[in-house]
Amino acid sequence: MVEDARTGIRRLAAAPGFTLVAVVTLAVGIGANAAVFSILNQALLRSLPYPDADTIVFVRDIQPQLRDLPGSYPEYLDWKELTEVFDDVGAYWRPSANLTGETGPERVEVVRLTPNLLRMMGVEPLAGRILEDDDDVPGAERVALLGYALWQRRYGGDRNVLGRAVLVNGEQTTIVGVLPPDERVQTPNELRRQSEPELWLPLRRTVEDSPRGSHYLTVVARLGAGVALEQAEAEIERNAEALKQDGRTDHGIILVSLNDRIRGRSRTSVLMLMGAVGFVLLIACANIANLVLARSSGRARELALRSALGASRSRLVRGALVETSILAVGGGLAGVALSTTALKMFSTSPGAALLGSGHVSMDATALGFSLGLVVLAGLLFGSLPALRAGSVDAGASLKEGGRELGPSESRGLGKALVIAEVALALMLLAGAGLLIESFQNLLDEELGFDPENLLTFTVALPAPVYDTHTKQAAFFDEVLERIGALPGVEGTGMVTVLPTEGGWNSDFDVEGIEWPDGHSPLAETRSVSPDYFRTMRIPVVEGRSFLSSDTSESANIVVVNRELVRQVFSTASPIGRRITFGDTGPHYTIVGVVGNVQQWSLGEEKRPAIYWTHRQNLNSTSMVLVARTTGDPLGYVPAIREELRQVDPNQPLSRIRTMEAVLANGLARRGFSTAALAVFAGLALFLACLGLYGIVTQTVGQRTQEFGLRMTLGARGSDILGLVIVQGGKLTGIGLVLGLVGAALVSRLLESFLFGVGAADPIVYAEVSLVLVVVAAVALYLPARRASRVDPMISLRAQ
């Protein structure tokens, strides 16, 4: 074995070009697979860092019109009573808050939660204490926990911060603890937001200030001892029916495991990428197998001589396997180095947050996987050449006139490998093409507004300071007026939640209409300023928009969107019709209809929407302000900040973004998956065409004398050129057909990612097939051109 290794190393060193190409090809295949597996391991496979994580579930609300919603506070209290199902139940929500202290005002991300949730997640403080049950009692002293990042950034890691009083939304709050930089502190954060929580506060809610229809709480529970998820779901269904019969609610309940909630959004994307890089590795191994086969074909006489001198078949096979194993190890080491570099870059990219994988590095599991890839790759590309080495015909190879040519079966095997490479490459190209087309459809989707030159930022008013609707409306009116007067600002507006970023649903009733199923329809509800539609360039298609004269003293009015009119009023005009929210709410008269706006993620269906004027119904003290500018929107931030300071120096700006950045963030997950698959597909195309080039070059070299004889007998260079291209084209054509069949099957796995394009779209398939044919034609033309320029005298003289 040692002697075989020495011989193999000498042979590889004597062919540096072959060795370099093989190692680099393997490094790309193994490195890509190791990197994506590390992401998969971090995002999906490794155990969640919470005590008994498999017993933790999210409890979600089901409404007649919608599924999988947050719970309301009264529902949370109902679910706490299900002691036969749950050992413990906690709840939280993720608002933001104004933090004011020695270093000025700042808007921070907040978690408001029941204290038992920290214990459920196994969180221990770095300094001080965690929240206790007594902290959650209304009227108790207000306390807070600092997140590690906020503690370092704002307080420089000073442990004397404990016991210090700060203002949170204008209310004096005492800092009682600091949380560690531990992943468990990210929980409960099942959505894996890019923004980490910075301040932890008790929930402090009551039934009076949280009606049953207000769904904002994420409820987390631990299953009782010995209670399986399926058993708990069955018991939950019975309890939901009991609550309905009691008349307390008409909603249902579902359970979602902690693992599914945290990792569900990433699972499909990561598995898709894992499958893609698996194809790349297969193509890389097929390529190297072809190279090794070609090389072993040239060594047929050497192997025959060794066999004639007494080398056994097992010795020849072992020698070939050792040589390919050396290549596999070299490619594996280079692949691990490449993977490590790629993971460092990935960990600092938006993709890490999008896939919920955080900081990713090569750990023992990933290294073990890489070792497995090395062994697998060695077997994949080394076994066939090794078997060929063991089946050499010594008599045929050593007889007088024997050529340094491998048997025709080797060439046939090489052609089969190229066909497989082309088919795999086309399958990846088809998947990438479908995602690219889908992504383009999303970019071209009608938004319902103009995002160009729009600056957005959030201003939130602390309730203790702005404790009446009149104060709140007056503050926002003055801020909008000041910003609108700045040079270069064409318009200003305000909305509860920006388009494409979700919002709140509310059921409503229309005077004179009885709903057939007894359930009131749902609509997205938003408070806006009078100039919001004009600033966003949302068209008013019927009636009017809000006016400055629409105040709390005038008649209650709303504006609705086209989708609500279509679903509720069909072709009738809604102007003048009255709607209500809740059984005892006031009436609102519809005065206008505006165009549909994409309120949730791009690609989702348009939903009914109802707009209030903020002077009559300010349903949130945290509002997003928009300003349309004539130049770069971000250049106006200092002036806007100064105008806000003039109105109230304690109010910070937060979430300062352009509207185009908001849209880009909404598309980031799809964009990352599309770009990654496109890169892998391009790499597969390159490797497949490299393999095609290699097999045709090998064939041309073996048929040099034949081509010389043909040209001596009158064939022209163009005839030889066409002959080689046609023969290579047959391989491409067979691979193309097989690839299209495979793509039609595999692309169905991408249906959840697609928008506006089918999984077997013929136009996309035709486009990617054309790309593959063009690139393959280039790969074929180069060796064919060389064959067409063969000097017949030189080739025949060699004969």
C-alpha positions in Angstrom: 0.0 0.0 0.0 2.8 2.4 0.9 4.6 1.6 -2.4 1.3 2.2 -4.3 0.9 5.6 -2.6 4.5 6.6 -3.5 3.9 5.5 -7.1 0.6 7.3 -7.2 2.1 10.6 -5.9 4.9 10.3 -8.5 2.5 9.8 -11.3 0.3 12.7 -10.2 3.4 15.0 -9.8 4.4 14.0 -13.3 1.1 15.3 -14.7 0.6 18.6 -12.9 -2.1 19.9 -15.3 -4.3 16.8 -14.8 -3.7 16.9 -11.0 -4.5 20.6 -10.7 -7.7 20.3 -12.7 -8.9 17.3 -10.7 -8.1 18.8 -7.3 -9.7 22.1 -8.1 -12.8 20.4 -9.5 -13.1 18.3 -6.5 -12.4 21.2 -4.1 -15.3 23.1 -5.7 -17.7 20.2 -5.4 -16.7 19.1 -1.8 -16.3 22.7 -0.6 -19.7 23.8 -1.8 -21.3 20.7 -0.2 -19.5 21.1 3.1 -20.4 24.8 3.3 -24.1 24.2 2.6 -24.2 21.2 4.9 -22.7 23.4 7.7 -25.6 25.8 7.1 -28.1 23.0 7.1 -26.6 21.6 10.3 -26.7 25.0 12.0 -30.2 25.9 10.8 -32.0 22.6 10.8 -30.2 19.6 12.3 -28.5 20.5 15.6 -30.4 20.4 18.8 -32.1 23.6 19.9 -30.4 25.0 23.0 -33.4 24.9 25.3 -34.2 22.5 28.1 -36.5 19.7 26.7 -36.9 21.6 23.5 -39.1 18.8 22.0 -41.8 19.5 24.6 -42.1 23.2 23.8 -44.9 24.2 21.4 -46.5 27.4 20.1 -50.2 27.8 20.7 -51.8 29.6 17.8 -55.3 30.9 17.0 -57.6 29.8 14.2 -60.2 32.3 12.9 -63.0 31.4 10.5 -61.2 33.4 7.8 -57.5 32.9 8.8 -55.2 30.3 10.3 -52.1 30.4 12.4 -52.6 33.7 14.2 -51.2 35.1 17.4 -53.5 34.9 20.4 -55.2 37.6 22.4 -54.7 38.1 26.1 -58.0 36.5 27.1 -57.2 33.5 24.9 -53.9 33.2 26.6 -55.7 33.0 30.0 -58.1 30.4 28.6 -55.1 28.3 27.4 -53.4 28.5 30.7 -56.3 26.6 32.2 -55.6 23.6 30.1 -53.4 22.0 32.8 -54.2 18.5 31.5 -52.3 19.4 28.3 -49.6 21.9 29.4 -47.2 22.1 32.3 -46.6 25.8 31.8 -47.8 28.5 29.4 -46.1 31.9 28.7 -46.6 34.7 26.3 -44.7 37.6 24.7 -44.9 40.2 22.0 -42.3 42.3 20.2 -42.9 46.0 20.3 -40.3 48.8 20.4 -39.9 51.5 22.9 -38.2 54.9 23.6 -35.3 54.5 26.0 -34.3 57.8 27.6 -31.4 58.3 30.0 -28.1 60.0 30.4 -27.1 59.4 26.8 -30.2 60.8 25.1 -33.3 59.1 23.6 -33.1 55.9 21.6 -35.6 53.6 20.0 -34.9 50.0 21.0 -36.4 46.6 20.2 -38.3 45.2 23.2 -39.7 41.9 24.4 -42.7 42.1 26.7 -43.2 38.7 28.3 -44.5 36.7 31.1 -41.5 36.0 33.5 -42.1 32.2 33.4 -41.1 32.2 29.8 -37.5 33.0 30.7 -37.4 30.0 33.0 -39.0 27.8 30.4 -36.2 28.7 27.9 -33.5 28.1 30.5 -32.2 31.8 30.5 -29.9 32.8 33.3 -28.8 36.4 33.9 -25.2 37.5 33.3 -25.6 40.1 36.1 -28.4 40.8 38.6 -31.6 38.8 38.3 -34.2 37.8 35.7 -37.8 38.8 35.8 -40.0 37.3 38.6 -43.7 36.7 38.7 -44.3 39.6 41.1 -42.8 42.0 38.4 -45.8 41.1 36.1 -48.5 42.3 38.5 -50.1 45.7 37.5 -49.0 48.3 39.9 -45.7 46.7 40.8 -42.4 48.6 40.4 -41.4 48.8 36.7 -38.3 46.8 36.0 -36.3 45.8 32.9 -33.5 43.5 31.8 -30.8 44.8 29.4 -29.8 42.7 26.4 -26.1 42.1 26.2 -25.6 44.2 23.0 -27.5 47.2 24.5 -25.5 46.9 27.7 -22.2 47.0 25.8 -23.2 49.7 23.4 -25.1 52.2 25.6 -23.5 51.5 29.0 -20.1 50.2 28.1 -20.6 46.9 30.0 -20.8 48.7 33.3 -22.1 46.4 36.0 -23.1 49.4 38.1 -26.0 49.9 35.8 -28.0 47.6 38.0 -30.5 49.6 40.1 -30.2 52.6 37.7 -33.5 54.3 36.7 -34.2 54.9 33.0 -37.3 56.2 31.2 -39.0 53.6 29.0 -41.7 55.2 27.0 -41.6 58.0 29.5 -42.1 55.7 32.5 -39.4 55.4 35.2 -38.0 51.8 35.1 -35.3 50.2 37.1 -32.7 48.0 35.5 -32.5 44.8 37.5 -30.5 42.5 35.3 -28.3 41.9 32.2 -28.8 39.0 29.9 -25.8 37.1 28.4 -24.9 36.9 24.7 -26.6 33.5 24.6 -28.6 32.1 21.7 -31.4 31.2 24.2 -31.9 34.9 24.8 -33.0 35.1 21.2 -36.0 33.1 22.2 -38.9 33.5 22.2 -38.2 34.9 18.7 -39.6 32.3 16.4 -39.5 34.6 13.4 -35.7 35.0 13.6 -35.8 38.6 12.9 -32.6 40.4 11.9 -33.1 42.8 14.8 -32.4 41.3 18.1 -34.3 42.2 21.3 -32.5 44.8 23.4 -34.8 45.4 26.4 -36.9 42.8 28.3 -39.9 44.0 30.2 -42.8 42.2 32.0 -46.0 41.8 30.0 -48.2 43.6 32.5 -51.5 43.1 30.7 -55.1 42.9 31.9 -58.3 41.8 30.2 -59.6 45.3 30.4 -56.7 46.7 28.2 -56.5 43.7 25.9 -59.9 42.7 24.4 -60.4 39.2 23.0 -60.3 40.5 19.4 -56.8 42.0 19.8 -54.5 39.3 18.5 -50.8 40.2 19.2 -49.5 37.7 21.7 -47.2 34.8 20.8 -48.1 32.0 23.2 -45.5 29.4 24.1 -46.3 26.3 26.2 -44.5 23.2 27.6 -46.4 19.9 27.2 -47.2 18.0 30.3 -45.1 15.0 31.3 -45.7 12.1 28.9 -48.0 14.1 26.7 -47.2 13.6 23.0 -47.9 16.4 20.5 -50.5 14.4 18.7 -52.3 13.6 22.0 -52.1 17.3 23.0 -53.6 18.4 19.6 -56.5 16.0 20.1 -57.2 17.4 23.6 -56.8 21.0 22.4 -59.5 20.4 19.7 -61.9 19.1 22.4 -61.2 22.2 24.6 -61.7 24.5 21.6 -65.1 23.0 21.0 -65.9 23.5 24.7 -65.0 27.1 24.5 -67.2 27.6 21.5 -70.1 25.9 23.2 -69.6 28.2 26.2 -69.9 31.2 23.8 -66.5 32.5 24.9 -65.1 32.4 21.3 -65.7 31.0 17.8 -62.0 30.5 17.2 -60.0 27.3 17.1 -56.5 26.4 18.4 -53.5 24.7 16.8 -50.2 23.6 18.2 -46.9 24.1 16.3 -43.7 22.5 17.6 -40.8 24.8 18.6 -38.6 23.2 15.9 -41.1 23.7 13.1 -41.8 27.3 14.2 -38.2 28.3 14.3 -36.9 26.3 11.4 -39.9 25.9 9.1 -39.3 28.9 7.0 -35.6 27.9 6.4 -36.1 24.2 5.8 -37.2 24.3 2.2 -34.6 26.8 1.1 -31.7 25.0 2.8 -32.7 21.6 1.5 -33.1 23.0 -2.0 -29.5 24.3 -1.9 -28.3 21.0 -0.5 -29.8 19.2 -3.4 -28.3 21.7 -5.8 -24.8 21.3 -4.5 -25.2 17.5 -4.5 -25.8 17.7 -8.2 -22.6 19.8 -8.5 -20.6 17.2 -6.7 -22.0 14.4 -8.9 -21.0 16.4 -12.0 -17.6 17.1 -10.6 -17.0 13.4 -9.9 -18.2 12.4 -13.3 -15.8 14.9 -14.8 -12.8 13.5 -12.9 -13.9 9.9 -13.7 -13.7 10.9 -17.3 -10.2 12.4 -16.8 -9.0 9.4 -15.0 -10.5 7.0 -17.6 -8.8 9.0 -20.4 -5.5 8.9 -18.5 -5.8 5.1 -17.7 -6.6 4.5 -21.4 -3.2 5.9 -22.3 -1.6 3.6 -19.7 -3.1 0.4 -21.2 0.3 -0.9 -22.3 2.0 -0.1 -18.9 -0.8 -1.9 -17.0 -0.5 -4.9 -19.4 3.2 -5.1 -18.9 2.8 -5.0 -15.1 0.2 -7.8 -15.4 2.5 -9.9 -17.6 5.3 -9.5 -15.0 3.1 -10.9 -12.3 1.0 -8.1 -10.9 -2.4 -9.5 -9.7 -5.7 -8.0 -10.7 -6.3 -6.9 -7.1 -2.9 -5.1 -7.1 -3.7 -3.2 -10.2 -7.1 -2.2 -8.9 -5.6 -1.2 -5.5 -3.0 0.9 -7.2 -5.6 2.8 -9.3 -7.8 3.3 -6.2 -4.9 4.6 -4.1 -4.1 7.1 -6.9 -7.7 8.4 -7.0 -7.8 8.4 -3.2 -4.8 10.8 -3.2 -6.8 13.1 -5.5 -9.8 12.8 -3.3 -7.9 13.7 -0.2 -6.2 16.6 -1.9 -9.6 17.9 -3.2 -11.1 17.3 0.2 -8.5 19.4 2.0 -8.8 22.2 -0.5 -12.6 21.9 -0.3 -12.5 22.3 3.5 -10.3 25.4 3.2 -12.7 26.8 0.5 -15.7 26.0 2.6 -14.2 27.7 5.7 -13.6 30.9 3.7 -17.1 30.8 2.2 -18.7 30.3 5.6 -16.9 33.3 7.0 -18.3 35.4 4.2 -21.8 33.9 4.6 -21.9 34.5 8.4 -21.6 38.3 7.8 -24.1 38.3 4.9 -27.8 38.9 5.0 -28.3 35.3 4.0 -27.3 34.0 7.4 -30.1 36.0 9.1 -32.6 35.1 6.3 -32.0 31.3 6.8 -31.9 31.6 10.6 -28.5 30.1 10.8 -26.6 32.9 12.6 -22.8 32.5 12.8 -21.8 29.3 10.9 -18.5 27.6 11.1 -17.0 24.2 10.4 -17.6 22.0 13.4 -16.9 18.3 14.1 -20.1 17.3 12.4 -19.3 19.3 9.3 -15.8 17.9 9.2 -17.1 14.4 9.5 -19.5 15.1 6.6 -16.6 16.4 4.6 -14.6 13.3 5.3 -17.6 11.3 4.1 -17.7 13.3 0.9 -14.0 12.6 0.3 -14.6 8.8 0.6 -17.8 9.1 -1.5 -16.1 11.1 -4.2 -13.1 8.7 -4.3 -15.5 5.8 -4.8 -17.6 7.7 -7.3 -14.8 8.7 -9.7 -12.2 6.1 -8.8 -14.1 2.8 -8.9 -14.7 2.7 -12.6 -11.2 3.5 -13.7 -9.9 1.0 -11.1 -12.1 -1.8 -12.5 -10.9 -0.9 -16.0 -7.3 -1.2 -14.8 -8.0 -4.6 -13.4 -9.6 -5.9 -16.6 -6.8 -4.9 -19.0 -6.0 -7.5 -21.8 -2.3 -8.0 -21.6 -2.0 -10.0 -24.8 -3.9 -7.4 -26.9 -2.1 -4.5 -25.5 1.5 -6.0 -25.8 1.2 -7.5 -29.3 3.2 -5.8 -32.0 1.4 -2.7 -33.2 -0.6 -2.4 -30.1 -1.7 1.2 -29.6 -1.7 3.3 -26.4 -5.4 3.5 -26.7 -8.0 2.3 -24.3 -10.8 0.0 -25.2 -13.9 1.3 -26.9 -15.8 0.5 -23.7 -13.9 3.2 -21.9 -14.9 5.8 -24.5 -18.5 4.6 -24.2 -18.4 4.9 -20.5 -17.0 8.4 -20.8 -19.8 9.4 -23.2 -22.3 8.0 -20.7 -20.8 10.1 -17.9 -21.0 13.3 -20.1 -24.6 12.6 -20.9 -25.3 12.3 -17.2 -23.4 15.6 -16.6 -25.4 17.4 -19.2 -28.7 16.1 -17.8 -27.9 17.1 -14.2 -26.7 20.5 -15.4 -30.0 21.1 -17.3 -32.0 20.1 -14.3 -30.2 22.7 -12.2 -30.5 25.3 -14.9 -34.2 24.7 -15.2 -34.7 25.2 -11.5 -32.6 28.3 -11.5 -34.5 29.6 -14.6 -37.9 29.1 -12.9 -36.8 30.9 -9.8 -35.3 33.8 -11.8 -38.5 34.1 -13.8 -40.5 34.0 -10.6 -38.3 36.6 -9.0 -38.7 38.9 -12.0 -42.5 38.5 -11.9 -42.4 39.7 -8.3 -40.3 42.7 -9.3 -42.8 43.5 -12.0 -45.8 43.1 -9.8 -48.1 46.1 -9.5 -47.4 47.6 -6.0 -50.2 50.1 -6.1 -47.8 53.0 -5.1 -44.5 54.6 -6.3 -41.5 53.7 -4.1 -39.0 56.0 -5.8 -37.5 58.8 -3.6 -39.6 57.8 -0.5 -38.0 58.1 2.9 -39.7 56.1 5.8 -39.0 56.4 9.5 -40.9 55.5 12.7 -41.9 57.8 15.5 -43.5 56.3 18.6 -45.1 58.4 21.3 -44.9 57.4 25.0 -48.4 57.0 26.4 -47.7 58.7 29.8 -46.7 61.9 28.0 -49.1 61.8 25.1 -52.0 60.4 27.0 -54.9 61.7 24.9 -55.8 61.3 21.2 -55.8 65.1 20.8 -52.2 65.3 22.0 -51.1 62.5 19.7 -52.8 63.9 16.6 -51.4 67.4 17.3 -47.9 66.1 17.6 -48.0 64.2 14.3 -49.7 67.1 12.5 -47.0 69.5 13.6 -44.2 67.1 12.6 -45.7 66.5 9.2 -46.1 70.2 8.6 -42.5 71.0 9.5 -41.1 68.2 7.4 -43.3 69.1 4.5 -41.9 72.7 4.6 -38.3 71.5 4.1 -36.8 72.4 0.7 -36.8 69.4 -1.6 -39.7 67.6 0.2 -42.6 67.2 -2.2 -45.0 65.5 0.2 -45.4 63.9 3.6 -47.7 61.3 5.0 -48.2 58.8 7.8 -49.5 55.3 8.2 -49.7 52.7 10.9 -47.8 50.0 8.9 -46.0 50.4 5.6 -47.1 48.5 2.6 -45.6 44.9 2.2 -44.9 44.8 6.0 -48.1 43.2 7.2 -50.6 44.8 9.6 -53.7 44.1 11.6 -57.0 42.5 10.6 -60.3 43.6 11.9 -63.7 42.1 11.2 -66.4 44.6 10.1 -70.1 44.7 9.2 -71.8 46.7 6.5 -75.2 48.2 7.2 -77.9 46.3 5.3 -75.8 43.2 4.5 -76.2 39.8 6.2 -73.3 37.5 5.7 -74.3 34.0 4.5 -72.1 32.0 6.8 -72.7 34.3 9.8 -69.0 35.4 10.0 -68.1 39.0 9.3 -65.4 39.5 6.7 -61.9 40.7 7.6 -60.0 43.7 6.3 -56.6 45.2 6.9 -57.0 48.4 9.0 -54.6 51.3 8.9 -54.7 54.9 10.2 -53.3 57.4 7.8 -52.8 61.2 7.5 -54.8 63.1 4.9 -51.9 63.5 2.5 -50.7 59.9 2.7 -52.4 58.7 -0.5 -51.0 61.7 -2.5 -47.5 61.2 -1.1 -47.5 57.5 -1.8 -49.2 58.1 -5.2 -52.0 55.7 -4.4 -54.8 56.6 -6.8 -58.2 57.6 -5.6 -60.5 55.8 -8.0 -63.9 56.9 -6.6 -65.2 59.5 -4.2 -62.6 61.4 -2.2 -59.6 61.1 0.1 -59.3 62.4 3.6 -59.3 66.2 4.1 -57.8 68.4 6.8 -61.4 69.2 7.8 -62.0 65.6 8.8 -61.4 65.7 12.5 -62.7 64.1 15.7 -65.5 66.7 15.7 -66.8 65.8 12.2 -68.6 62.7 11.0 -66.8 59.4 11.2 -65.5 58.3 7.7 -63.3 55.7 6.1 -61.7 55.0 2.7 -61.7 51.5 1.4 -59.7 49.8 -1.4 -60.8 48.2 -4.6 -60.5 44.6 -3.3 -63.0 45.3 -0.5 -65.4 46.8 -3.0 -65.0 43.8 -5.3 -65.6 41.2 -2.5 -68.4 43.0 -0.6 -70.2 45.4 -3.1 -69.4 43.7 -6.4 -70.3 46.3 -9.1 -72.3 48.6 -6.8 -70.8 51.9 -5.5 -69.8 51.8 -1.9 -69.9 55.6 -1.4 -72.2 56.5 1.4 -72.5 53.0 2.8 -71.9 52.6 6.5 -69.7 50.1 8.3 -69.1 49.2 11.9 -66.3 47.4 13.8 -67.6 45.2 16.7 -71.1 44.9 18.1 -71.2 48.3 19.8 -68.7 50.4 17.7 -69.6 53.6 16.0 -70.7 53.8 12.4 -68.2 55.0 9.7 -69.3 56.2 6.3 -67.3 55.2 3.2 -66.3 58.4 1.3 -63.7 57.1 -1.1 -62.1 54.1 -2.8 -58.4 53.9 -3.5 -56.3 51.4 -5.5 -55.1 48.1 -4.1 -51.8 48.2 -2.4 -49.6 45.2 -1.7 -49.9 45.1 2.1 -48.2 41.9 2.9 -45.4 40.0 1.1 -45.0 40.5 -2.6 -46.7 37.7 -4.5 -49.6 37.3 -2.0 -53.1 38.0 -3.0 -54.5 41.5 -2.5 -56.6 41.8 0.6 -59.5 44.1 1.6 -58.3 47.2 3.4 -60.0 50.0 5.4 -58.3 53.3 6.1 -59.1 55.7 9.0 -57.9 59.3 9.2 -55.5 59.5 12.2 -57.5 62.5 13.6 -60.5 60.2 14.2 -58.9 56.8 14.9 -55.2 56.6 15.7 -55.0 52.9 16.3 -51.3 53.0 17.3 -49.1 55.6 18.9 -46.2 54.2 16.8 -46.5 55.6 13.3 -44.4 55.3 10.2 -43.9 58.7 8.5 -43.1 58.9 4.8 -41.6 61.8 2.9 -41.2 62.1 -0.9 -38.1 64.0 -1.9 -36.6 65.4 -5.0 -33.1 63.9 -4.3 -31.5 61.1 -2.3 -34.0 60.5 0.5 -31.4 59.6 3.1 -29.8 63.0 2.6 -32.8 64.6 4.3 -32.4 62.6 7.5 -30.4 65.3 9.5 -32.9 68.0 8.6 -35.9 65.8 9.6 -34.2 64.8 12.8 -33.7 68.4 13.7 -37.4 69.3 13.0 -38.5 66.4 15.2 -36.2 67.7 17.9 -37.8 71.1 17.7 -41.2 69.5 18.4 -40.0 67.1 21.2 -36.3 66.5 21.9 -37.1 63.3 23.7 -38.6 61.6 20.6 -36.0 59.6 18.5 -36.3 58.5 14.9 -36.0 54.8 14.3 -36.1 52.4 11.4 -34.9 55.0 8.9 -35.1 53.4 5.5 -36.0 54.2 1.9 -39.1 52.5 0.6 -37.0 50.8 -2.1 -34.9 49.2 0.8 -38.2 48.1 2.4 -39.2 46.3 -0.8 -35.7 44.8 -1.2 -35.8 43.4 2.4 -39.1 41.8 1.6 -37.6 40.0 -1.4 -34.3 39.2 0.3 -35.1 35.5 1.1 -36.4 34.7 -2.4 -33.5 36.7 -3.9 -30.9 34.8 -1.8 -32.3 31.4 -2.7 -32.6 32.4 -6.4 -29.0 33.8 -6.6 -27.5 30.8 -4.8 -29.3 28.3 -7.0 -28.3 30.3 -10.1 -24.6 30.2 -9.0 -24.7 26.5 -8.5 -26.5 26.0 -11.8 -23.8 28.1 -13.6 -21.1 26.1 -11.9 -22.8 22.8 -13.0 -23.1 24.1 -16.6 -19.4 25.0 -16.6 -18.4 21.6 -15.3 -20.7 19.7 -17.7 -19.4 21.6 -20.7 -15.8 21.1 -19.4 -16.6 17.3 -19.3 -18.0 17.5 -22.8 -14.9 19.4 -24.0 -12.7 16.7 -22.4 -14.4 13.7 -23.9 -14.5 15.3 -27.4 -10.8 16.3 -27.0 -9.9 12.8 -26.0 -11.8 11.3 -29.0 -10.2 13.7 -31.4 -6.8 12.7 -30.1 -7.5 9.1 -30.5 -8.9 9.5 -34.0 -6.1 11.7 -35.4 -4.9 9.1 -37.9 -8.5 8.5 -39.0 -9.1 12.2 -39.7 -5.8 12.3 -41.5 -6.8 9.4 -43.7 -10.2 11.0 -44.4 -8.6 14.2 -45.5 -6.1 12.3 -47.7 -9.1 10.7 -49.4 -10.6 14.1 -50.1 -12.5 15.2 -47.0 -12.4 18.9 -46.3 -11.7 20.5 -43.0 -15.3 21.6 -42.8 -16.4 18.0 -43.2 -14.2 16.9 -40.2 -15.4 19.9 -38.2 -19.0 19.0 -38.8 -18.4 15.3 -38.1 -16.9 16.1 -34.6 -19.6 18.6 -33.7 -22.4 16.3 -34.8 -21.0 13.4 -32.7 -20.6 15.7 -29.7 -24.0 17.1 -30.4 -25.6 13.7 -30.0 -24.2 13.5 -26.5 -25.6 16.9 -25.8 -29.0 16.1 -27.3 -29.4 12.9 -25.3 -28.4 14.7 -22.1 -30.8 17.5 -23.0 -33.8 15.1 -23.4 -33.0 13.3 -20.2 -32.4 16.6 -18.4 -35.8 17.9 -19.5 -37.6 14.8 -18.2 -35.7 15.1 -14.9 -36.4 18.8 -14.6 -40.1 18.3 -15.1 -40.0 15.9 -12.1 -37.6 17.8 -9.8 -39.1 21.3 -10.5 -42.3 20.3 -8.8 -40.4 20.6 -5.5 -40.0 24.3 -6.2 -43.7 25.1 -6.6 -43.9 26.8 -3.2 -41.1 29.3 -4.4 -42.7 30.2 -7.7 -44.9 33.2 -8.5 -46.5 33.7 -11.9 -44.8 30.7 -13.5 -45.5 27.0 -13.6 -43.2 24.3 -12.5 -43.0 23.0 -16.1 -43.1 26.3 -17.9 -42.1 25.5 -21.6 -40.7 29.0 -22.2 -38.3 28.7 -19.3 -37.3 25.2 -20.3 -36.7 26.4 -23.9 -34.5 29.3 -22.7 -32.3 27.2 -20.4 -32.0 24.5 -23.1 -30.8 27.2 -25.6 -28.3 28.4 -23.0 -26.9 24.9 -22.6 -26.8 24.3 -26.3 -24.9 27.5 -27.0 -22.3 26.8 -24.3 -22.0 23.2 -25.4 -21.5 24.3 -29.0 -18.5 26.5 -27.9 -17.1 23.5 -25.9 -17.5 21.3 -29.0 -16.2 23.8 -31.5 -12.7 24.2 -30.0 -11.6 20.5 -30.3 -13.5 20.2 -33.6 -11.6 23.1 -35.0 -8.3 21.4 -34.0 -9.4 18.2 -35.7 -10.3 20.1 -38.9 -6.7 21.4 -39.1 -4.9 18.1 -38.8 -2.0 17.7 -41.3 -2.7 14.4 -43.0 0.9 13.8 -43.9 2.0 14.1 -40.3 -0.7 11.9 -39.0 -0.1 9.2 -41.7 3.6 9.3 -41.1 3.0 8.7 -37.4 0.9 5.7 -38.5 
